[in-house]
């Protein structure tokens, strides 16, 4: 009998420096034993210091890429990253619905690590309306959660309330990442499981590193990989968090570029 791959599709923007976006996603899928496929929504000119240009792919062509993948290979899980415009968001949602995708990780990419905007202001409502109701897991960081809720977040209780607010858009769960809390030692995340109305606090050590470019992309891709392998949401999130922690730790030992470098996606295979 022929073997079968665990197949994961990323729908996201390209990062010319290789640290985030499509490139980080494909590295993560490979590192975790999955077959990665990609739909490119935007081209970016960027490096470790910032984004100098964005060229959005026409929404119709993004949809054509998805159709090509779904009608031939299919996907066990989908990770969604940079969508940039309302038109792209609506096109992606149509394809996800048409092909019955039910394991979807949404990383609501709004701003790059450098501070450059990656999502138009008029696309935020489209994201809430069209993509979030389809998502198994939504993985905002604190600045993204502040945009989605309209509130500044300080402390665990505020994070819990924000996660519940975001979950009202009908996603199955919300992973609110606490890396921006400013606590010197703690890096706890909060997972809210909507259907169970249950919180899981995922404690984590803050790892000192300047190389944190693409951490959000990598974490969401890791979660999608574990969902593709059959893990439930809580287990996939726990394993994804463990993977990104080790990738950050290993990446902290390297010097690359003049700004925020990437994590080490292949720490298990080479040093």
Number of C-alpha atoms within 10 A of each C-alpha: 3 3 4 7 13 19 21 29 29 31 25 27 28 26 21 17 20 19 28 31 31 33 21 26 36 22 21 28 26 16 18 19 14 23 18 22 21 21 24 22 30 25 18 19 14 20 21 22 16 16 19 10 11 17 13 17 18 15 20 12 15 23 20 16 17 23 17 12 15 18 10 8 10 17 23 22 25 29 26 30 26 27 31 28 23 20 14 25 24 19 20 25 20 15 18 20 13 11 14 11 18 15 24 29 30 28 27 27 23 24 15 18 18 15 11 13 15 20 19 13 14 11 19 18 12 18 24 19 16 19 26 27 18 24 25 23 30 28 28 25 21 21 17 18 22 15 14 19 15 10 13 13 20 13 11 15 10 12 25 20 14 23 27 20 14 23 23 14 17 17 23 21 29 28 27 24 22 25 17 12 18 12 12 11 11 15 18 19 22 20 27 28 22 20 11 9 10 11 17 14 14 16 14 16 12 17 16 12 16 17 26 24 26 22 21 25 29 31 25 31 35 30 32 36 35 25 26 22 19 15 15 13 20 18 14 21 24 16 18 22 21 14 22 24 19 18 24 24 20 19 23 19 14 16 13 12 13 9 16 21 25 27 29 25 26 17 16 13 7 7 10
